[in-house]
């Protein structure tokens, strides 16, 4: 599992090949998680790259990425498996028509009618090695699902009543993310190596933008990052993440923008701000003020 990541520096280098710029603290957590076979718990604001790290690790190791997108009401059955009810009904009718109903239950609740969901898929052998299992936004679920997940990740196995227990021969690389909309239970966090993914420094965000939007000029990239960094100091309902920085840069490139202006910023605020109250608050003179302060910070740097 760790052949491709023989050191912390190797983690950073391999992730950089996937255009993911990881600082040493995050790279250390990834290295230790792979070396020790522990899940990673990434917590932080939306848009700071938590989901992207799982994709980059999977690509960097040449492994399959399996994603479980969490939501309110998600239960263990939905995360593990379900039976193909429509196919079962057709099979029942066919069996009854043939008069062959002796082994109906064993047939209907067999592999042919099993729909595997992410947790069960992650326990199966995979070509190329253990998959990367991304359990995204775990904070959207409830405590009973957390308890189930803790049990499943402790032994890397799941149980299907009709088929028995299925245990992973090669445990998946597990990454859990949380936007901290609520506190996740300590028991689950203790099972993992924890890392807080915060907003990056100016230098690191500039490096990220250069990797993800390489067509942007150095001048425009610096202005974009300086403006977004300054914008995050405002009292906003939702501060822009790194994902919004990248999206905004791509929008500006599509418009052939060479440097920021209050008019261009006002026209494209929807790329970095996602709530109308935030957008309305920054229209007009406020945008010019923030842009001027961002440029002053660049001059004094």
Secondary structure, 3 states (H helix, E strand, C coil): CCCCCCCHHHHHHHHHHCCCCCCHHHHHHHHHHHHHCCEEEEEECCCCCHHHHHHHHHHHHCCCEEEEECCCCCCHHHHHEEECHHHHHHHHHHHHHHCCCCCHHHHHCCHHHEEECHHHHHHCCCCCCCCEEEEECHHHCCHHHHHHHHHHHHHCEEEECCCEEEECCCCCEEEEEECCCCCCCHHHHHCEEEEEECCCCHHHHHHHHHHHCCCCCHHHHHHHHHHHHHHCCCCCCCCCCHHHHHHHHHHHHHCCCCCCCHHHHHHCHHHCCCCHHHHHHHCCHHHHHHHHHHHHHHHHC
